[in-house]
Structure formats: C-alpha cells, structure tokens
Amino acid sequence: MNKHERQSAILRLVRERPLSTQAEVASALGDEGFDVVQTTVSRDIAELRLVKVRAPSGRLVYAPQGTSDADRLRALGSALRRFTLSAEAAGNLVVLVTPSGYANALAQTIDEAALPGVAGTVAGDNTVFVAVRDGASAAALRDELAGHLLQGAA
C-alpha cells in the first residue's frame, strides 16, 4: 500500500474515531492492514497538518487542520435544527427522520461531528440510522442530539 492510500486512511480514521497518540494511529492503521512504524505515522501526521482538538469527552484527539470542536458542534446543531423532523431511540440505533432528500447531508454532518457515542451513520432518502457505540445508550444519544436541536431556539 502506498503513501497516498496510507494518508487517506489516516484522514478517514481521525474523522471516524478519537485517536490521541501516534501509537493509536499506528495501531488503527495496523488493524486496516497497513504495516507502519511510529516514525512513518509521525511524518504522515506532519505532512497532513493534523492538529489536536478537544473531543466532547474532553480528550485531545487528532483532527484535520481547520477543524475545531466548536465549529463541528455548531455545524451539527445547525444541521439538526434544519433537517430533523423526529428523533427516536430504537435498540442500539437512533432513528432521525428528515424531509425527503436531506438524510445524507445530516448523516455526513453527524459523522464529521465525531461524537464519542456515535459509531457511524447510514442514510436513506429521508431517514438516518445512527449506530450507537458499545457501552453507550441510544436514549442518551437521542437526548444529546435533541439538546443540539434546542440550542439557538428562542
């Protein structure tokens, strides 16, 4: 696997999960079949200009430059207010209903927000399934998302 593929994987991984150290990045790459050492990861992080931002958990994690916690959460709140018609906890999922055609945009914004309780999203035309991470509660995640819906409401 070449440098471009490895760096693309790093960008995807830091967007998908909270990675705080070069060792965590190297381990995540290893899980995906990349055989890397810490010095390679260090060089890639520098070339990609990754920065550390504070995750909602309070932990410092790698993120692409220009990404800030406040920006991601502001974008999430805005997208939720704009596109969400209803939110329901169902098993280990939170089901969000949107107007037709808006589910994909909302799912992408949720993924980019990198909330610690979100494992990922699947979007249809007007529905987003938000998968809850192991150990997290769908009801708690629904309440967290609903809290973003209320921010900025007067």
DRENBAKOL-26494 format. One record per residue: residue in one letter; x, y, z of N, C-alpha, C in turn; residue number from 1. Coordinates in Angstrom, 1 decimal. Layout:
<tivex A&npx X&npy Y&npz Z&capx X&capy Y&capz Z&cpx X&cpy Y&cpz Z&titi NUM> .
...
***
This chain:
<tivex M&npx 0.9&npy -1.2&npz 0.0&capx 0.0&capy 0.0&capz 0.0&cpx 0.9&cpy 1.2&cpz 0.0&titi 1> .
<tivex N&npx 0.5&npy 2.2&npz -0.8&capx 1.4&capy 3.4&capz -1.0&cpx 1.1&cpy 4.5&cpz 0.0&titi 2> .
<tivex K&npx 1.9&npy 5.5&npz 0.0&capx 1.8&capy 6.7&capz 0.9&cpx 0.4&cpy 7.3&cpz 0.8&titi 3> .
<tivex H&npx -0.1&npy 7.5&npz -0.4&capx -1.4&capy 8.2&capz -0.6&cpx -2.5&cpy 7.4&cpz 0.1&titi 4> .
<tivex E&npx -2.5&npy 6.1&npz -0.1&capx -3.5&capy 5.2&capz 0.5&cpx -3.4&cpy 5.3&cpz 2.0&titi 5> .
<tivex R&npx -2.2&npy 5.3&npz 2.5&capx -2.0&capy 5.3&capz 4.0&cpx -2.5&cpy 6.6&cpz 4.5&titi 6> .
<tivex Q&npx -2.1&npy 7.7&npz 3.9&capx -2.5&capy 9.0&capz 4.4&cpx -4.0&cpy 9.2&cpz 4.3&titi 7> .
<tivex S&npx -4.6&npy 8.7&npz 3.2&capx -6.1&capy 8.8&capz 3.1&cpx -6.8&cpy 8.0&cpz 4.2&titi 8> .
<tivex A&npx -6.2&npy 6.9&npz 4.6&capx -6.7&capy 6.1&capz 5.7&cpx -6.5&cpy 6.8&cpz 7.0&titi 9> .
<tivex I&npx -5.4&npy 7.5&npz 7.2&capx -5.3&capy 8.3&capz 8.4&cpx -6.3&cpy 9.4&cpz 8.5&titi 10> .
<tivex L&npx -6.6&npy 10.1&npz 7.5&capx -7.6&capy 11.1&capz 7.5&cpx -9.0&cpy 10.5&cpz 7.8&titi 11> .
<tivex R&npx -9.3&npy 9.4&npz 7.2&capx -10.6&capy 8.8&capz 7.5&cpx -10.7&cpy 8.3&cpz 8.9&titi 12> .
<tivex L&npx -9.6&npy 7.7&npz 9.4&capx -9.6&capy 7.2&capz 10.8&cpx -9.7&cpy 8.3&cpz 11.8&titi 13> .
<tivex V&npx -9.0&npy 9.4&npz 11.6&capx -9.2&capy 10.5&capz 12.6&cpx -10.5&cpy 11.2&cpz 12.6&titi 14> .
<tivex R&npx -11.2&npy 11.1&npz 11.5&capx -12.6&capy 11.6&capz 11.4&cpx -13.6&cpy 10.6&cpz 12.0&titi 15> .
<tivex E&npx -13.3&npy 9.3&npz 12.0&capx -14.2&capy 8.3&capz 12.4&cpx -14.1&cpy 8.0&cpz 13.9&titi 16> .
<tivex R&npx -12.9&npy 8.1&npz 14.5&capx -12.7&capy 7.8&capz 15.9&cpx -11.7&cpy 8.7&cpz 16.6&titi 17> .
<tivex P&npx -11.8&npy 8.8&npz 17.9&capx -10.9&capy 9.6&capz 18.6&cpx -9.5&cpy 8.9&cpz 18.8&titi 18> .
<tivex L&npx -8.5&npy 9.4&npz 18.1&capx -7.1&capy 8.9&capz 18.2&cpx -6.3&cpy 10.0&cpz 18.8&titi 19> .
<tivex S&npx -5.7&npy 9.7&npz 19.9&capx -4.9&capy 10.8&capz 20.7&cpx -3.4&cpy 10.7&cpz 20.5&titi 20> .
<tivex T&npx -2.9&npy 9.5&npz 20.1&capx -1.4&capy 9.4&capz 20.1&cpx -1.0&cpy 8.8&cpz 18.7&titi 21> .
<tivex Q&npx 0.3&npy 9.0&npz 18.4&capx 0.8&capy 8.3&capz 17.2&cpx 0.7&cpy 6.8&cpz 17.3&titi 22> .
<tivex A&npx 0.9&npy 6.3&npz 18.5&capx 0.8&capy 4.8&capz 18.7&cpx -0.7&cpy 4.4&cpz 18.4&titi 23> .
<tivex E&npx -1.7&npy 5.1&npz 18.8&capx -3.1&capy 4.8&capz 18.5&cpx -3.3&cpy 4.8&cpz 17.0&titi 24> .
<tivex V&npx -2.8&npy 5.8&npz 16.3&capx -2.9&capy 6.0&capz 14.9&cpx -2.3&cpy 4.8&cpz 14.2&titi 25> .
<tivex A&npx -1.0&npy 4.4&npz 14.6&capx -0.3&capy 3.3&capz 14.0&cpx -1.1&cpy 2.0&cpz 14.3&titi 26> .
<tivex S&npx -1.7&npy 1.8&npz 15.4&capx -2.4&capy 0.6&capz 15.7&cpx -3.7&cpy 0.5&cpz 14.9&titi 27> .
<tivex A&npx -4.4&npy 1.7&npz 14.7&capx -5.6&capy 1.7&capz 13.9&cpx -5.2&cpy 1.4&cpz 12.4&titi 28> .
<tivex L&npx -4.1&npy 1.9&npz 12.0&capx -3.6&capy 1.6&capz 10.6&cpx -3.3&cpy 0.1&cpz 10.5&titi 29> .
<tivex G&npx -2.7&npy -0.5&npz 11.5&capx -2.4&capy -1.9&capz 11.5&cpx -3.6&cpy -2.7&cpz 11.4&titi 30> .
<tivex D&npx -4.7&npy -2.3&npz 12.1&capx -6.0&capy -3.0&capz 12.1&cpx -6.5&cpy -3.0&cpz 10.6&titi 31> .
<tivex E&npx -6.1&npy -2.0&npz 9.8&capx -6.6&capy -1.9&capz 8.5&cpx -5.6&cpy -2.5&cpz 7.4&titi 32> .
<tivex G&npx -4.6&npy -3.2&npz 8.0&capx -3.7&capy -3.8&capz 7.0&cpx -2.5&cpy -3.1&cpz 6.6&titi 33> .
<tivex F&npx -2.2&npy -1.9&npz 7.2&capx -1.0&capy -1.1&capz 6.9&cpx 0.0&cpy -1.5&cpz 7.9&titi 34> .
<tivex D&npx 1.2&npy -1.8&npz 7.5&capx 2.3&capy -2.2&capz 8.3&cpx 3.2&cpy -0.9&cpz 8.4&titi 35> .
<tivex V&npx 3.0&npy -0.2&npz 9.6&capx 3.7&capy 1.1&capz 9.7&cpx 4.4&cpy 1.2&cpz 11.1&titi 36> .
<tivex V&npx 5.4&npy 2.0&npz 11.1&capx 6.1&capy 2.3&capz 12.4&cpx 5.8&cpy 3.7&cpz 12.8&titi 37> .
<tivex Q&npx 6.1&npy 4.0&npz 14.1&capx 5.7&capy 5.3&capz 14.6&cpx 6.4&cpy 6.5&cpz 13.9&titi 38> .
<tivex T&npx 7.6&npy 6.3&npz 13.4&capx 8.2&capy 7.4&capz 12.7&cpx 7.5&cpy 7.8&cpz 11.3&titi 39> .
<tivex T&npx 7.0&npy 6.7&npz 10.7&capx 6.2&capy 7.0&capz 9.5&cpx 4.9&cpy 7.7&cpz 9.8&titi 40> .
<tivex V&npx 4.2&npy 7.3&npz 10.9&capx 3.0&capy 7.9&capz 11.3&cpx 3.3&cpy 9.4&cpz 11.7&titi 41> .
<tivex S&npx 4.4&npy 9.6&npz 12.4&capx 4.8&capy 11.0&capz 12.8&cpx 4.9&cpy 11.9&cpz 11.5&titi 42> .
<tivex R&npx 5.6&npy 11.3&npz 10.5&capx 5.9&capy 12.1&capz 9.3&cpx 4.5&cpy 12.3&cpz 8.6&titi 43> .
<tivex D&npx 3.6&npy 11.3&npz 8.5&capx 2.3&capy 11.5&capz 7.9&cpx 1.5&cpy 12.5&cpz 8.6&titi 44> .
<tivex I&npx 1.5&npy 12.5&npz 9.9&capx 0.7&capy 13.5&capz 10.7&cpx 1.2&cpy 14.9&cpz 10.4&titi 45> .
<tivex A&npx 2.5&npy 15.1&npz 10.3&capx 3.1&capy 16.4&capz 10.0&cpx 2.7&cpy 16.8&cpz 8.6&titi 46> .
<tivex E&npx 2.8&npy 15.9&npz 7.6&capx 2.5&capy 16.2&capz 6.2&cpx 1.0&cpy 16.5&cpz 6.0&titi 47> .
<tivex L&npx 0.2&npy 15.8&npz 6.7&capx -1.3&capy 16.1&capz 6.7&cpx -1.7&cpy 17.3&cpz 7.5&titi 48> .
<tivex R&npx -0.8&npy 17.8&npz 8.3&capx -1.0&capy 19.0&capz 9.1&cpx -2.2&cpy 18.8&cpz 10.1&titi 49> .
<tivex L&npx -2.2&npy 17.6&npz 10.6&capx -3.2&capy 17.3&capz 11.6&cpx -3.0&cpy 18.1&cpz 12.9&titi 50> .
<tivex V&npx -4.0&npy 18.4&npz 13.6&capx -3.9&capy 19.2&capz 14.8&cpx -4.6&cpy 18.4&cpz 15.9&titi 51> .
<tivex K&npx -4.4&npy 18.8&npz 17.1&capx -5.1&capy 18.2&capz 18.3&cpx -6.3&cpy 19.1&cpz 18.6&titi 52> .
<tivex V&npx -7.5&npy 18.5&npz 18.8&capx -8.6&capy 19.3&capz 19.2&cpx -9.2&cpy 18.5&cpz 20.4&titi 53> .
<tivex R&npx -10.0&npy 19.2&npz 21.2&capx -10.7&capy 18.6&capz 22.3&cpx -12.0&cpy 17.9&cpz 21.9&titi 54> .
<tivex A&npx -12.0&npy 16.6&npz 22.1&capx -13.3&capy 15.8&capz 21.8&cpx -14.3&cpy 16.1&cpz 22.8&titi 55> .
<tivex P&npx -15.6&npy 15.8&npz 22.5&capx -16.6&capy 16.1&capz 23.5&cpx -16.3&cpy 15.3&cpz 24.8&titi 56> .
<tivex S&npx -15.6&npy 14.3&npz 24.8&capx -15.2&capy 13.5&capz 26.0&cpx -14.2&cpy 14.3&cpz 26.9&titi 57> .
<tivex G&npx -13.6&npy 15.4&npz 26.3&capx -12.6&capy 16.1&capz 27.0&cpx -11.1&cpy 15.7&cpz 26.6&titi 58> .
<tivex R&npx -11.0&npy 14.6&npz 25.9&capx -9.7&capy 14.1&capz 25.4&cpx -9.2&cpy 14.8&cpz 24.2&titi 59> .
<tivex L&npx -7.9&npy 15.1&npz 24.1&capx -7.3&capy 15.7&capz 22.9&cpx -7.1&cpy 14.6&cpz 21.9&titi 60> .
<tivex V&npx -7.6&npy 14.9&npz 20.7&capx -7.5&capy 13.9&capz 19.6&cpx -7.1&cpy 14.6&cpz 18.3&titi 61> .
<tivex Y&npx -6.5&npy 13.8&npz 17.4&capx -6.1&capy 14.3&capz 16.1&cpx -7.3&cpy 14.7&cpz 15.2&titi 62> .
<tivex A&npx -7.2&npy 15.8&npz 14.4&capx -8.2&capy 16.2&capz 13.5&cpx -7.5&cpy 16.9&cpz 12.4&titi 63> .
<tivex P&npx -8.2&npy 17.0&npz 11.2&capx -7.6&capy 17.8&capz 10.1&cpx -7.6&cpy 19.3&cpz 10.5&titi 64> .
<tivex Q&npx -6.6&npy 20.0&npz 10.0&capx -6.4&capy 21.4&capz 10.3&cpx -7.6&cpy 22.2&cpz 9.9&titi 65> .
<tivex G&npx -8.0&npy 23.2&npz 10.7&capx -9.1&capy 24.0&capz 10.5&cpx -10.4&cpy 23.4&cpz 11.1&titi 66> .
<tivex T&npx -10.3&npy 22.3&npz 11.7&capx -11.4&capy 21.7&capz 12.4&cpx -11.3&cpy 22.1&cpz 13.9&titi 67> .
<tivex S&npx -12.4&npy 22.6&npz 14.4&capx -12.4&capy 22.9&capz 15.8&cpx -13.6&cpy 22.3&cpz 16.4&titi 68> .
<tivex D&npx -13.6&npy 22.0&npz 17.7&capx -14.7&capy 21.4&capz 18.4&cpx -15.9&cpy 22.3&cpz 18.2&titi 69> .
<tivex A&npx -15.8&npy 23.6&npz 18.4&capx -16.9&capy 24.5&capz 18.3&cpx -17.5&cpy 24.5&cpz 16.9&titi 70> .
<tivex D&npx -16.6&npy 24.5&npz 15.9&capx -17.1&capy 24.5&capz 14.5&cpx -17.9&cpy 23.3&cpz 14.2&titi 71> .
<tivex R&npx -17.4&npy 22.1&npz 14.6&capx -18.1&capy 20.8&capz 14.4&cpx -19.4&cpy 20.8&cpz 15.1&titi 72> .
<tivex L&npx -19.5&npy 21.2&npz 16.3&capx -20.7&capy 21.2&capz 17.1&cpx -21.7&cpy 22.2&cpz 16.6&titi 73> .
<tivex R&npx -21.2&npy 23.3&npz 16.2&capx -22.1&capy 24.4&capz 15.6&cpx -22.7&cpy 23.9&cpz 14.3&titi 74> .
<tivex A&npx -21.9&npy 23.2&npz 13.5&capx -22.5&capy 22.7&capz 12.2&cpx -23.5&cpy 21.6&cpz 12.5&titi 75> .
<tivex L&npx -23.2&npy 20.7&npz 13.6&capx -24.1&capy 19.7&capz 13.9&cpx -25.5&cpy 20.3&cpz 14.4&titi 76> .
<tivex G&npx -25.4&npy 21.2&npz 15.3&capx -26.6&capy 21.9&capz 15.8&cpx -27.4&cpy 22.5&cpz 14.6&titi 77> .
<tivex S&npx -26.8&npy 23.2&npz 13.8&capx -27.4&capy 23.8&capz 12.6&cpx -28.1&cpy 22.8&cpz 11.7&titi 78> .
<tivex A&npx -27.4&npy 21.7&npz 11.4&capx -27.9&capy 20.6&capz 10.5&cpx -29.1&cpy 19.9&cpz 11.2&titi 79> .
<tivex L&npx -29.0&npy 19.7&npz 12.5&capx -30.1&capy 19.0&capz 13.2&cpx -31.3&cpy 19.9&cpz 13.2&titi 80> .
<tivex R&npx -31.2&npy 21.2&npz 13.5&capx -32.3&capy 22.1&capz 13.5&cpx -32.9&cpy 22.2&cpz 12.1&titi 81> .
<tivex R&npx -32.1&npy 22.2&npz 11.1&capx -32.6&capy 22.4&capz 9.7&cpx -33.2&cpy 21.2&cpz 9.2&titi 82> .
<tivex F&npx -32.7&npy 20.0&npz 9.5&capx -33.2&capy 18.8&capz 8.7&cpx -34.0&cpy 17.8&cpz 9.6&titi 83> .
<tivex T&npx -33.9&npy 17.8&npz 10.9&capx -34.5&capy 16.8&capz 11.7&cpx -36.0&cpy 17.1&cpz 12.0&titi 84> .
<tivex L&npx -36.8&npy 16.1&npz 11.6&capx -38.3&capy 16.2&capz 11.9&cpx -38.6&cpy 15.4&cpz 13.1&titi 85> .
<tivex S&npx -37.9&npy 14.3&npz 13.4&capx -38.1&capy 13.5&capz 14.6&cpx -36.9&cpy 12.7&cpz 14.9&titi 86> .
<tivex A&npx -36.8&npy 12.3&npz 16.2&capx -35.6&capy 11.5&capz 16.6&cpx -36.2&cpy 10.5&cpz 17.6&titi 87> .
<tivex E&npx -35.8&npy 9.2&npz 17.4&capx -36.3&capy 8.1&capz 18.2&cpx -35.2&cpy 7.1&cpz 18.5&titi 88> .
<tivex A&npx -35.1&npy 6.7&npz 19.7&capx -34.2&capy 5.6&capz 20.1&cpx -34.8&cpy 4.3&cpz 19.8&titi 89> .
<tivex A&npx -34.1&npy 3.4&npz 19.2&capx -34.6&capy 2.1&capz 18.8&cpx -33.5&cpy 1.1&cpz 19.0&titi 90> .
<tivex G&npx -33.5&npy 0.3&npz 20.0&capx -32.4&capy -0.6&capz 20.3&cpx -31.1&cpy 0.1&cpz 20.4&titi 91> .
<tivex N&npx -30.1&npy -0.3&npz 19.6&capx -28.8&capy 0.4&capz 19.6&cpx -28.7&cpy 1.4&cpz 18.5&titi 92> .
<tivex L&npx -29.8&npy 2.0&npz 18.0&capx -29.8&capy 3.0&capz 17.0&cpx -30.6&cpy 4.2&cpz 17.5&titi 93> .
<tivex V&npx -30.3&npy 5.3&npz 16.9&capx -31.1&capy 6.5&capz 16.9&cpx -31.6&cpy 6.7&cpz 15.5&titi 94> .
<tivex V&npx -32.9&npy 6.8&npz 15.3&capx -33.5&capy 7.0&capz 14.0&cpx -34.0&cpy 8.4&cpz 13.9&titi 95> .
<tivex L&npx -33.4&npy 9.1&npz 12.9&capx -33.7&capy 10.5&capz 12.6&cpx -34.5&cpy 10.6&cpz 11.3&titi 96> .
<tivex V&npx -35.6&npy 11.3&npz 11.3&capx -36.4&capy 11.4&capz 10.1&cpx -36.2&cpy 12.9&cpz 9.6&titi 97> .
<tivex T&npx -36.0&npy 13.0&npz 8.3&capx -35.7&capy 14.3&capz 7.7&cpx -36.7&cpy 14.5&cpz 6.5&titi 98> .
<tivex P&npx -36.8&npy 15.7&npz 6.0&capx -37.6&capy 15.9&capz 4.7&cpx -36.9&cpy 15.0&cpz 3.7&titi 99> .
<tivex S&npx -37.6&npy 14.6&npz 2.7&capx -37.1&capy 13.8&capz 1.6&cpx -35.8&cpy 14.5&cpz 1.0&titi 100> .
<tivex G&npx -34.7&npy 13.7&npz 0.8&capx -33.5&capy 14.2&capz 0.2&cpx -32.5&cpy 14.8&cpz 1.1&titi 101> .
<tivex Y&npx -32.8&npy 14.9&npz 2.4&capx -31.8&capy 15.6&capz 3.3&cpx -31.1&cpy 14.7&cpz 4.3&titi 102> .
<tivex A&npx -31.4&npy 13.4&npz 4.3&capx -30.8&capy 12.4&capz 5.2&cpx -29.3&cpy 12.3&cpz 5.0&titi 103> .
<tivex N&npx -28.8&npy 12.3&npz 3.8&capx -27.4&capy 12.2&capz 3.5&cpx -26.6&cpy 13.3&cpz 4.1&titi 104> .
<tivex A&npx -27.1&npy 14.5&npz 3.9&capx -26.4&capy 15.7&capz 4.4&cpx -26.3&cpy 15.7&cpz 6.0&titi 105> .
<tivex L&npx -27.4&npy 15.3&npz 6.6&capx -27.4&capy 15.2&capz 8.0&cpx -26.5&cpy 14.1&cpz 8.5&titi 106> .
<tivex A&npx -26.5&npy 13.0&npz 7.9&capx -25.6&capy 11.9&capz 8.3&cpx -24.1&cpy 12.3&cpz 8.2&titi 107> .
<tivex Q&npx -23.8&npy 13.0&npz 7.1&capx -22.4&capy 13.4&capz 7.0&cpx -22.0&cpy 14.4&cpz 8.1&titi 108> .
<tivex T&npx -22.9&npy 15.3&npz 8.4&capx -22.6&capy 16.2&capz 9.5&cpx -22.4&cpy 15.5&cpz 10.8&titi 109> .
<tivex I&npx -23.3&npy 14.5&npz 11.1&capx -23.2&capy 13.8&capz 12.3&cpx -21.8&cpy 13.0&cpz 12.4&titi 110> .
<tivex D&npx -21.4&npy 12.4&npz 11.3&capx -20.1&capy 11.7&capz 11.2&cpx -19.0&cpy 12.7&cpz 11.4&titi 111> .
<tivex E&npx -19.0&npy 13.9&npz 10.8&capx -18.0&capy 14.8&capz 11.0&cpx -17.9&cpy 15.4&cpz 12.4&titi 112> .
<tivex A&npx -19.0&npy 15.4&npz 13.1&capx -19.0&capy 15.9&capz 14.5&cpx -18.2&cpy 15.1&cpz 15.4&titi 113> .
<tivex A&npx -18.0&npy 13.8&npz 15.0&capx -17.2&capy 12.9&capz 15.8&cpx -17.6&cpy 12.8&cpz 17.3&titi 114> .
<tivex L&npx -18.9&npy 12.6&npz 17.5&capx -19.4&capy 12.5&capz 18.8&cpx -18.9&cpy 11.1&cpz 19.4&titi 115> .
<tivex P&npx -18.5&npy 11.1&npz 20.6&capx -18.0&capy 9.8&capz 21.2&cpx -18.9&cpy 8.7&cpz 21.2&titi 116> .
<tivex G&npx -20.2&npy 8.9&npz 21.3&capx -21.2&capy 7.8&capz 21.4&cpx -21.7&cpy 7.3&cpz 20.0&titi 117> .
<tivex V&npx -21.2&npy 7.9&npz 18.9&capx -21.6&capy 7.5&capz 17.6&cpx -20.6&cpy 6.7&cpz 16.9&titi 118> .
<tivex A&npx -21.0&npy 5.4&npz 16.5&capx -20.1&capy 4.5&capz 15.8&cpx -20.2&cpy 4.9&cpz 14.3&titi 119> .
<tivex G&npx -21.3&npy 5.4&npz 13.8&capx -21.4&capy 5.7&capz 12.4&cpx -22.9&cpy 5.9&cpz 12.0&titi 120> .
<tivex T&npx -23.1&npy 6.3&npz 10.8&capx -24.4&capy 6.5&capz 10.3&cpx -24.7&cpy 5.8&cpz 9.0&titi 121> .
<tivex V&npx -26.0&npy 5.6&npz 8.7&capx -26.4&capy 5.1&capz 7.4&cpx -27.6&cpy 6.0&cpz 7.0&titi 122> .
<tivex A&npx -27.6&npy 6.5&npz 5.8&capx -28.6&capy 7.4&capz 5.4&cpx -29.4&cpy 6.9&cpz 4.2&titi 123> .
<tivex G&npx -30.7&npy 7.0&npz 4.2&capx -31.5&capy 6.8&capz 3.1&cpx -32.0&cpy 8.1&cpz 2.5&titi 124> .
<tivex D&npx -33.2&npy 8.1&npz 2.0&capx -33.7&capy 9.4&capz 1.4&cpx -34.1&cpy 10.4&cpz 2.5&titi 125> .
<tivex N&npx -34.9&npy 9.8&npz 3.4&capx -35.4&capy 10.7&capz 4.5&cpx -35.2&cpy 10.2&cpz 5.9&titi 126> .
<tivex T&npx -34.3&npy 9.2&npz 6.0&capx -34.0&capy 8.6&capz 7.3&cpx -32.6&cpy 8.4&cpz 7.6&titi 127> .
<tivex V&npx -32.1&npy 8.7&npz 8.8&capx -30.7&capy 8.4&capz 9.1&cpx -30.8&cpy 7.4&cpz 10.3&titi 128> .
<tivex F&npx -30.0&npy 6.3&npz 10.2&capx -29.8&capy 5.4&capz 11.3&cpx -28.4&cpy 5.8&cpz 11.9&titi 129> .
<tivex V&npx -28.4&npy 6.2&npz 13.2&capx -27.2&capy 6.5&capz 13.9&cpx -26.9&cpy 5.3&cpz 14.8&titi 130> .
<tivex A&npx -25.8&npy 4.6&npz 14.5&capx -25.4&capy 3.4&capz 15.3&cpx -24.7&cpy 3.9&cpz 16.5&titi 131> .
<tivex V&npx -25.1&npy 3.4&npz 17.7&capx -24.5&capy 3.8&capz 19.0&cpx -23.3&cpy 2.9&cpz 19.3&titi 132> .
<tivex R&npx -22.2&npy 3.5&npz 19.8&capx -21.1&capy 2.7&capz 20.2&cpx -21.4&cpy 1.8&cpz 21.3&titi 133> .
<tivex D&npx -20.7&npy 0.7&npz 21.4&capx -20.8&capy -0.2&capz 22.6&cpx -20.6&cpy 0.6&cpz 23.8&titi 134> .
<tivex G&npx -21.4&npy 0.3&npz 24.8&capx -21.3&capy 1.0&capz 26.1&cpx -22.1&cpy 2.3&cpz 26.2&titi 135> .
<tivex A&npx -22.6&npy 2.8&npz 25.1&capx -23.3&capy 4.0&capz 25.1&cpx -24.8&cpy 3.6&cpz 25.0&titi 136> .
<tivex S&npx -25.7&npy 4.5&npz 25.3&capx -27.1&capy 4.3&capz 25.3&cpx -27.8&cpy 5.1&cpz 24.1&titi 137> .
<tivex A&npx -28.6&npy 4.4&npz 23.4&capx -29.4&capy 5.1&capz 22.3&cpx -30.2&cpy 6.2&cpz 22.8&titi 138> .
<tivex A&npx -30.8&npy 6.0&npz 24.0&capx -31.7&capy 7.1&capz 24.6&cpx -30.8&cpy 8.3&cpz 25.0&titi 139> .
<tivex A&npx -29.6&npy 8.0&npz 25.5&capx -28.8&capy 9.1&capz 25.9&cpx -28.3&cpy 9.9&cpz 24.6&titi 140> .
<tivex L&npx -28.0&npy 9.2&npz 23.6&capx -27.5&capy 9.8&capz 22.4&cpx -28.7&cpy 10.6&cpz 21.7&titi 141> .
<tivex R&npx -29.9&npy 10.0&npz 21.7&capx -31.0&capy 10.8&capz 21.2&cpx -31.2&cpy 12.1&cpz 22.0&titi 142> .
<tivex D&npx -31.1&npy 12.0&npz 23.3&capx -31.2&capy 13.2&capz 24.2&cpx -30.1&cpy 14.2&cpz 23.9&titi 143> .
<tivex E&npx -28.9&npy 13.7&npz 23.6&capx -27.8&capy 14.6&capz 23.3&cpx -28.1&cpy 15.3&cpz 21.9&titi 144> .
<tivex L&npx -28.5&npy 14.6&npz 21.0&capx -28.9&capy 15.2&capz 19.7&cpx -30.0&cpy 16.1&cpz 19.8&titi 145> .
<tivex A&npx -31.0&npy 15.8&npz 20.6&capx -32.2&capy 16.7&capz 20.8&cpx -31.7&cpy 18.0&cpz 21.5&titi 146> .
<tivex G&npx -30.7&npy 17.9&npz 22.4&capx -30.1&capy 19.1&capz 23.0&cpx -29.6&cpy 20.0&cpz 22.0&titi 147> .
<tivex H&npx -29.0&npy 19.5&npz 20.9&capx -28.5&capy 20.4&capz 19.8&cpx -29.6&cpy 21.0&cpz 19.1&titi 148> .
<tivex L&npx -30.7&npy 20.3&npz 19.0&capx -31.9&capy 20.8&capz 18.3&cpx -32.4&cpy 22.1&cpz 19.0&titi 149> .
<tivex L&npx -32.3&npy 22.1&npz 20.4&capx -32.9&capy 23.2&capz 21.1&cpx -31.9&cpy 24.4&cpz 21.2&titi 150> .
<tivex Q&npx -30.6&npy 24.1&npz 21.0&capx -29.7&capy 25.3&capz 21.0&cpx -30.0&cpy 26.3&cpz 19.9&titi 151> .
<tivex G&npx -30.1&npy 27.5&npz 20.3&capx -30.3&capy 28.5&capz 19.3&cpx -31.8&cpy 28.8&cpz 19.1&titi 152> .
<tivex A&npx -32.7&npy 27.9&npz 19.7&capx -34.1&capy 28.1&capz 19.6&cpx -34.5&cpy 29.2&cpz 20.7&titi 153> .
<tivex A&npx -35.4&npy 30.1&npz 20.2&capx -35.8&capy 31.1&capz 21.2&cpx -37.2&cpy 31.0&cpz 21.5&titi 154> .
***
